[in-house]
Amino acid sequence: MPLFRRMAKRGFNNKAFADVVAIVNVATLEELFEKGDTVDQQALQAKGLAKGRFDLLKILGQGDLSKSLTVVADRFSKSAVEKIEAAGGTVQVVGAE
C-alpha cells in the first residue's frame, strides 16, 4: 500500500491563530458599576468579569442600562452602543484605525 494512504489525514485548524474574545453584557455593567464610572479592561478584570487570557473585549447589548457610563472596549454590538448612548454614556473603541 502506498505511503500516502497509510499516513493519517489531518486538516488545517485555525484555533491556534484565532482571537480569543471576552464577552460582557450591558446588564452586567448595570449591576456592577456606579453612575459615571469608566468601564475598561482593567476595571472588568478587577470586578472578575474578564478572566484569563483574551485578545479582544466585546460588549453585547443583552439587558438594560440606566446609568451613564464611559465604556472602553475593542468591539461593541449595535444594540449595546444604542443602549449606552441612550442612558447618557459614551462609547470609546480601542484600536480603531
MOCOR-V306973 format. One record per pair of residues at least 24 apart in sequence whose ideal C-beta (glycine too) atoms are under 10 Angstrom apart, sorted by the first residue. I is the first residue (numbers start at 0). GAP is how many residues later the second one is. D is the distance in Angstrom with one decimal. If there is no record, write none. Layout:
i = <I & I>
gap = <GAP & GAP>
d = <D & D>
//
This chain:
i = <17 & 18 & 18 & 18 & 18 & 19 & 19 & 19 & 19 & 19 & 20 & 20 & 20 & 20 & 20 & 20 & 20 & 21 & 21 & 21 & 21 & 21 & 21 & 21 & 21 & 21 & 21 & 21 & 21 & 21 & 22 & 22 & 22 & 22 & 22 & 22 & 22 & 22 & 22 & 22 & 22 & 23 & 23 & 23 & 23 & 23 & 23 & 23 & 23 & 23 & 23 & 24 & 24 & 24 & 24 & 24 & 24 & 24 & 24 & 24 & 24 & 25 & 25 & 25 & 25 & 25 & 25 & 25 & 25 & 25 & 25 & 25 & 25 & 25 & 25 & 25 & 25 & 25 & 25 & 25 & 26 & 26 & 26 & 26 & 26 & 26 & 26 & 27 & 27 & 27 & 27 & 28 & 28 & 28 & 28 & 28 & 28 & 28 & 28 & 28 & 28 & 28 & 29 & 29 & 29 & 29 & 29 & 29 & 29 & 29 & 30 & 32 & 32 & 32 & 32 & 32 & 33 & 33 & 34 & 34 & 34 & 34 & 34 & 34 & 34 & 35 & 35 & 35 & 35 & 35 & 35 & 36 & 36 & 36 & 36 & 36 & 36 & 37 & 37 & 37 & 37 & 37 & 37 & 37 & 38 & 38 & 38 & 38 & 38 & 38 & 38 & 38 & 39 & 39 & 39 & 39 & 39 & 39 & 40 & 40 & 40 & 40 & 41 & 42 & 42 & 42 & 43 & 43 & 43 & 55 & 55 & 56 & 58 & 58 & 58 & 64>
gap = <37 & 35 & 36 & 37 & 55 & 32 & 33 & 34 & 35 & 36 & 33 & 34 & 35 & 36 & 37 & 53 & 54 & 27 & 28 & 29 & 30 & 31 & 32 & 33 & 34 & 35 & 36 & 37 & 51 & 52 & 26 & 27 & 31 & 33 & 34 & 35 & 36 & 37 & 39 & 52 & 54 & 25 & 26 & 33 & 34 & 35 & 36 & 38 & 47 & 49 & 56 & 24 & 33 & 34 & 35 & 36 & 37 & 38 & 40 & 52 & 55 & 33 & 34 & 35 & 36 & 37 & 38 & 39 & 43 & 45 & 50 & 51 & 53 & 54 & 55 & 56 & 57 & 58 & 61 & 63 & 33 & 34 & 35 & 36 & 37 & 38 & 56 & 31 & 32 & 34 & 35 & 30 & 34 & 36 & 38 & 40 & 42 & 51 & 54 & 55 & 58 & 60 & 33 & 34 & 35 & 36 & 37 & 39 & 53 & 57 & 32 & 32 & 34 & 36 & 37 & 38 & 33 & 35 & 31 & 32 & 33 & 34 & 52 & 53 & 54 & 31 & 32 & 33 & 34 & 52 & 53 & 30 & 31 & 32 & 33 & 34 & 52 & 31 & 32 & 33 & 34 & 51 & 52 & 54 & 30 & 31 & 32 & 33 & 34 & 45 & 50 & 53 & 30 & 31 & 32 & 33 & 52 & 54 & 31 & 32 & 33 & 53 & 30 & 26 & 28 & 29 & 27 & 28 & 29 & 38 & 39 & 37 & 24 & 25 & 32 & 24>
d = <8.9 & 8.3 & 4.3 & 5.5 & 9.2 & 8.1 & 6.6 & 4.5 & 5.1 & 7.4 & 6.5 & 7.0 & 4.7 & 7.5 & 5.3 & 8.1 & 7.5 & 7.9 & 4.5 & 8.0 & 7.9 & 9.3 & 4.1 & 8.5 & 7.1 & 5.1 & 7.1 & 9.9 & 9.1 & 9.1 & 9.5 & 9.1 & 9.3 & 9.5 & 8.2 & 5.3 & 8.1 & 5.9 & 9.7 & 9.4 & 9.7 & 5.5 & 6.9 & 7.1 & 7.5 & 5.6 & 7.2 & 9.8 & 9.2 & 7.9 & 9.3 & 9.6 & 10.0 & 7.7 & 5.0 & 7.5 & 4.3 & 5.5 & 9.8 & 9.6 & 8.2 & 6.8 & 7.0 & 5.4 & 6.5 & 4.9 & 7.1 & 4.8 & 9.3 & 8.8 & 9.8 & 9.0 & 8.1 & 5.5 & 9.9 & 9.8 & 5.3 & 7.0 & 8.9 & 10.0 & 9.3 & 9.1 & 5.9 & 2.2 & 6.7 & 7.7 & 9.6 & 9.5 & 9.5 & 8.8 & 7.3 & 7.6 & 8.3 & 6.4 & 7.9 & 6.2 & 7.1 & 9.2 & 9.6 & 8.3 & 9.8 & 9.2 & 6.3 & 6.6 & 5.2 & 6.7 & 6.4 & 8.8 & 9.5 & 8.9 & 8.7 & 9.7 & 6.9 & 5.9 & 10.0 & 9.2 & 7.0 & 8.7 & 8.7 & 4.4 & 5.9 & 7.5 & 9.2 & 9.0 & 9.3 & 7.9 & 6.5 & 7.4 & 8.0 & 9.8 & 9.1 & 8.0 & 9.2 & 5.7 & 7.4 & 9.4 & 9.6 & 7.5 & 4.5 & 8.0 & 6.8 & 10.0 & 9.5 & 9.1 & 5.4 & 6.8 & 4.7 & 6.8 & 7.9 & 9.4 & 8.8 & 9.9 & 8.4 & 7.9 & 4.1 & 7.6 & 8.5 & 8.1 & 7.6 & 7.7 & 8.7 & 8.1 & 9.6 & 10.0 & 9.7 & 8.8 & 10.0 & 9.9 & 8.8 & 9.1 & 8.6 & 7.9 & 9.6 & 7.8 & 8.2 & 7.4>
//
